[in-house]
Amino acid sequence: MHEGSTSRDRLGRDLRSWVESVTPMTPESARSESPRLHRERRRRRQRALGGVVTVVALSLGVLIVVPRLGHSARDVESVTPGNSAPPRPEGCSLDARTFVDEFVSAPAALGEGLPSGSTLSLADGTVFDESGLVRVLSIDPGTAVPRQSLDALEISGGFKVVVVERCGSLASIATIAESIRSSISTAGSNSHLAGVSISLDEGRGLVVLTGPRVIADELVAEARVDGALIDFASSVSSTD
Amino acid sequence: MSADVECANSKDLTSDGFDAFVVSVEPILRAALVARHGRDRGAVATAEALSWAWERWERVREIESPIPYLVKVGTSRTRMRLLFPKIEPLIAPREHEFEPGLDKALRKLSDRQRSCVVLIAGYGLSFAEAGEVLSVTKPTVQKHFERGIERLRNELGVAGPESDESVAIEIGVDEDA
């Protein structure tokens, strides 16, 4: 008997032995195993169902909790406590962050306006006075314009900041933003307008128009952004 | 008293033929399920299928070809086992000696190859019989079997055959194959 034949014999024997190691079922065992197998299947189903429920619950938990964590973290970072802005001496200078914290995030402060001679400086060092400043649409109490949105802007020349609060839905904000954008595109030949930046952030939109203030005013008017509009610039003027 | 007799008679009637059914069907059902799913799951699948048949014996006895049906039942009822393979002790295998790496090597074969190898070389079915169990033609069985055996040899590191004829004789394949 040569080696290959021995190996083949052994493989055949192994395979026969392998299948014979499976315990055959008798009619009696088929009957008696039934309840046990039932119990086992039920236990597996329950285990599987438990697993599915756990996964779904965890997923929902992540979906619900994580955005809230993120939101509250941002709020903590950007909202100034209290509803009114501290009095500012005349001629003081506000950086963008302070501006957002004290005037955009605190609706009660809006009516007080900026003290005469106030300026707004952005992260890039650009400084503006109130004459070129701001039009603010209704502000969501307790929230603020995302700092990163404002800080990241590169603005030169006159500008307007339009903060659009959640107007029922994100879609309505997008509609307003798009309306402004389309107004700008129709006025595209207007070389005075340096640019527009529209960003949406968690239900609020920040629209920044850069260019001569008069043109920006026209564009906002054309876009028919009205309703709960607060003309911040006007309130500044009235306090003057 | 009469109710008990009636119940006993009813039980006799419902179990009528089940024993003979199991005796005739079990070997081939077990072969098909073990070939398809391996020893552990195959053994449980056989038990599941036959238990299912017992619970629905009145219906099962009317089925013309019960084996393919019961193979599906066994497969479907043990699918959950894949998720929790160790939740319950499996039906204990009997003590047998064979190459320790055989289980692992068989798992590396494709389903069809493993089925052909186990049915033919393990259970001694002919190519034609294996074809009936697997619902494939004889040449297909032969092709999968030869490839499976070859792969198994490679996995186990045993020498290959010198001729196809010797393989057929040594592992008990039918002569006309």
Interface residues (C-beta under 8 A of the other chain):
Chain A: H2 E3 G4 S5 S7 R8 D9 R10 L11 G12 R13 D14 L15 R16 S17 W18 V19 E20 S21 V22 T23 P24 M25 T26 P27 S29 A30 R31 E33 S34 L37 H38 E40 R41 R43 R44 R45 R47 A48 G51
Chain B: S15 F18 D19 F21 V22 V23 E26 P27 R30 A31 V34 R39 G42 A43 V44 T46 A47 E48 L50 S51 A53 W54 E55 R77 M80 R81 L83 F84 I87 E88 I91 A92 P93 R94 E95 H96 E97 F98 E99 L102 D103 L106 V117 V118 A121 G122 Y123 G124 I149 L152 R153 L156 V158 A159 G160 P161 E162 S166 V167 E170 I171 G172
